[in-house]
Amino acid sequence: MAISDKDFQDIKDRIAKFVQQELLGNEKQFQAKHTFADHLPYLEEKRNQVREMGLFTPQIPKEYGGLGLSLHQLGQIYEILASTFYGLYVFNCQAPDAGNMEILMDHGTDYQKETFLKPLIAGKIRSCFSMTEPEFAGSNPLMMGTIAKKEGSNYIINGHKWFTSSAEGANFAIAMVVTDPDNPNPYLRASQIIVPTDTEGFNFIRNISVMGDEGDGWNAHAEIRYENCTVPEENVLGTPGAGFKIAQDRLGPGRIHHCMRWIGECERAFDMMCERAVSREIAPGKTLASKQTIQNWIADSRAEINASRLMVLDAASKIDKSGAASAKIEISTIKFFVAQVLQNVLDRAVQTHGALGMTDDTFLASLWRHERSARIYDGADEVHRSRVAREILKEYSK
Ligand SMILES: Cc1cc2nc3c(=O)[nH]c(=O)nc-3n(C[C@H](O)[C@H](O)[C@H](O)COP(=O)(O)OP(=O)(O)OC[C@H]3O[C@@H](n4cnc5c(N)ncnc54)[C@H](O)[C@@H]3O)c2cc1C
């Protein structure tokens, strides 16, 4: 049963209060300490508080212990949590775990749910998603070199992946691998297989040094080599050959999560820009706010953020009503549009702060570094633009 507007407002207010009181005030310590392991005791303490409030893992259906929110409602929660770096992690709705939970809820067997999903929902373990490969264009996932060969009741995986985010310290990976290379339908060639990270042959090579993600553990992106990595066939998700279908199911809601998170980040940067504009004196009695260029940045940012929110919530409503397949154009449109709005707003906020914007004395510089990749991950801008145009033009060529 859908949650009432009043109950939802109450949840939003409680989450906003928690973020304000418990997380925003403690951000400085994250800038001072750099390893994820250093942050864990503090993060676990905050997670326990969220568990006690009954708001942990809010994104999942009630039957799995979540809040049973619609995607439209969930988007609004993501926006609030994203105003601070660890907000989503503290509520256990961070990528890539949230996406992996969805896959396991929709396609997992009883064994897979018991072994992998349950502890993931409880926040006892972490996971990663291992698809992109350095030797092949990630923009065309039909081109993949990692092969899983069936031998008896096992699959033997060999291949090379990178940008397996959060792999260090993860308990398992969901690996996208080719299981049927000769299938005439290229969309039936790949499968998703659960690989426990302590399996022999799951070789963690390194955390790649990535702009904005210079950390470790959950905050890093790993290179992995699968070398005769052997897993039982019961680790295949759904049916063999269903890899692309499962990936497709996951992408719609995932993009709503990303975009609403970016809007939360925009709002934070916007606040900082406005506060700086009214407080920075540039001549006796005159602040930055008196300059038309700054006023234009503020007005343009407000308009772009508001437009983004409406577009994303509209896409979320469409998915809630008729499924992700009905909202292909909307999903791709928000992915490239909001990623660019995020770059615009962050850049204006940094510029308004002058030299201070380049330092790590505020949250802005790390956000700017971290989110340049928004235009690349989960489909580069160019791929989404092209998809939107193709879908629109289909109608015109009929
Ligand atoms: C921070 C971050 C986290 C990530 N996390 C994960 C993860 O957890 N798991 C995972 O498997 N992957 C992950 N990725 C990988 C990501 O999904 C890929 O980077 C993305 O799909 C693009 O693939 P590629 O890097 O191989 O770029 P390529 O496919 O080589 O494309 C390079 C560029 O070419 C252009 N281009 C490509 N195709 C077209 C086209 N059709 N038309 C016009 N221009 C085009 C685009 O400008 C694109 O940026 C992550 C990436 C980043 C940056």
Ligand as a Chemical Component Dictionary entry (heavy atoms), coordinates in Angstrom:
data_LIG
# 
_chem_comp.id                   LIG 
_chem_comp.type                 NON-POLYMER 
_chem_comp.pdbx_formal_charge   0 
_chem_comp.three_letter_code    LIG 
# 
loop_
_chem_comp_atom.comp_id 
_chem_comp_atom.atom_id 
_chem_comp_atom.alt_atom_id 
_chem_comp_atom.type_symbol 
_chem_comp_atom.charge 
_chem_comp_atom.model_Cartn_x 
_chem_comp_atom.model_Cartn_y 
_chem_comp_atom.model_Cartn_z 
_chem_comp_atom.pdbx_ordinal 
LIG C1  C1  C 0 33.369 7.416  -11.300 1  
LIG C2  C2  C 0 33.007 6.248  -12.151 2  
LIG C3  C3  C 0 32.414 5.122  -11.560 3  
LIG C4  C4  C 0 32.109 4.007  -12.332 4  
LIG N1  N1  N 0 31.606 2.877  -11.713 5  
LIG C5  C5  C 0 31.424 1.748  -12.436 6  
LIG C6  C6  C 0 31.031 0.523  -11.792 7  
LIG O1  O1  O 0 30.794 0.489  -10.582 8  
LIG N2  N2  N 0 30.956 -0.613 -12.533 9  
LIG C7  C7  C 0 31.200 -0.609 -13.869 10 
LIG O2  O2  O 0 31.103 -1.661 -14.484 11 
LIG N3  N3  N 0 31.558 0.540  -14.513 12 
LIG C8  C8  C 0 31.686 1.708  -13.841 13 
LIG N4  N4  N 0 32.102 2.867  -14.470 14 
LIG C9  C9  C 0 32.388 2.835  -15.901 15 
LIG C10 C10 C 0 31.381 3.616  -16.740 16 
LIG O3  O3  O 0 30.135 2.972  -16.758 17 
LIG C11 C11 C 0 32.008 3.791  -18.145 18 
LIG O4  O4  O 0 33.096 4.680  -17.974 19 
LIG C12 C12 C 0 31.036 4.344  -19.167 20 
LIG O5  O5  O 0 30.070 3.367  -19.518 21 
LIG C13 C13 C 0 31.775 4.755  -20.466 22 
LIG O6  O6  O 0 32.584 3.728  -20.942 23 
LIG P1  P1  P 0 34.143 3.989  -21.256 24 
LIG O7  O7  O 0 34.753 4.651  -20.093 25 
LIG O8  O8  O 0 34.730 2.708  -21.716 26 
LIG O9  O9  O 0 34.148 5.070  -22.431 27 
LIG P2  P2  P 0 34.088 4.771  -24.010 28 
LIG O10 O10 O 0 32.972 3.852  -24.319 29 
LIG O11 O11 O 0 35.436 4.426  -24.488 30 
LIG O12 O12 O 0 33.673 6.209  -24.556 31 
LIG C14 C14 C 0 34.574 7.334  -24.454 32 
LIG C15 C15 C 0 33.862 8.584  -24.899 33 
LIG O13 O13 O 0 33.487 8.445  -26.268 34 
LIG C16 C16 C 0 32.293 9.119  -26.516 35 
LIG N5  N5  N 0 31.308 8.152  -27.070 36 
LIG C17 C17 C 0 31.177 6.836  -26.753 37 
LIG N6  N6  N 0 30.166 6.280  -27.439 38 
LIG C18 C18 C 0 29.638 7.263  -28.211 39 
LIG C19 C19 C 0 28.533 7.322  -29.109 40 
LIG N7  N7  N 0 27.779 6.258  -29.356 41 
LIG N8  N8  N 0 28.285 8.520  -29.712 42 
LIG C20 C20 C 0 29.041 9.621  -29.457 43 
LIG N9  N9  N 0 30.078 9.618  -28.589 44 
LIG C21 C21 C 0 30.367 8.460  -27.967 45 
LIG C22 C22 C 0 31.810 9.708  -25.184 46 
LIG O14 O14 O 0 32.206 11.065 -25.105 47 
LIG C23 C23 C 0 32.565 8.904  -24.163 48 
LIG O15 O15 O 0 32.803 9.612  -22.968 49 
LIG C24 C24 C 0 32.381 4.013  -13.721 50 
LIG C25 C25 C 0 32.954 5.144  -14.314 51 
LIG C26 C26 C 0 33.262 6.257  -13.548 52 
LIG C27 C27 C 0 33.906 7.445  -14.206 53 
# 
loop_
_chem_comp_bond.comp_id 
_chem_comp_bond.atom_id_1 
_chem_comp_bond.atom_id_2 
_chem_comp_bond.value_order 
_chem_comp_bond.pdbx_ordinal 
LIG C1  C2  SING 1  
LIG C2  C3  SING 2  
LIG C2  C26 DOUB 3  
LIG C3  C4  DOUB 4  
LIG C4  N1  SING 5  
LIG C4  C24 SING 6  
LIG N1  C5  DOUB 7  
LIG C5  C6  SING 8  
LIG C5  C8  SING 9  
LIG C6  O1  DOUB 10 
LIG C6  N2  SING 11 
LIG N2  C7  SING 12 
LIG C7  O2  DOUB 13 
LIG C7  N3  SING 14 
LIG N3  C8  DOUB 15 
LIG C8  N4  SING 16 
LIG N4  C9  SING 17 
LIG N4  C24 SING 18 
LIG C9  C10 SING 19 
LIG C10 O3  SING 20 
LIG C10 C11 SING 21 
LIG C11 O4  SING 22 
LIG C11 C12 SING 23 
LIG C12 O5  SING 24 
LIG C12 C13 SING 25 
LIG C13 O6  SING 26 
LIG O6  P1  SING 27 
LIG P1  O7  DOUB 28 
LIG P1  O8  SING 29 
LIG P1  O9  SING 30 
LIG O9  P2  SING 31 
LIG P2  O10 DOUB 32 
LIG P2  O11 SING 33 
LIG P2  O12 SING 34 
LIG O12 C14 SING 35 
LIG C14 C15 SING 36 
LIG C15 O13 SING 37 
LIG C15 C23 SING 38 
LIG O13 C16 SING 39 
LIG C16 N5  SING 40 
LIG C16 C22 SING 41 
LIG N5  C17 SING 42 
LIG N5  C21 SING 43 
LIG C17 N6  DOUB 44 
LIG N6  C18 SING 45 
LIG C18 C19 SING 46 
LIG C18 C21 DOUB 47 
LIG C19 N7  SING 48 
LIG C19 N8  DOUB 49 
LIG N8  C20 SING 50 
LIG C20 N9  DOUB 51 
LIG N9  C21 SING 52 
LIG C22 O14 SING 53 
LIG C22 C23 SING 54 
LIG C23 O15 SING 55 
LIG C24 C25 DOUB 56 
LIG C25 C26 SING 57 
LIG C26 C27 SING 58 
# 
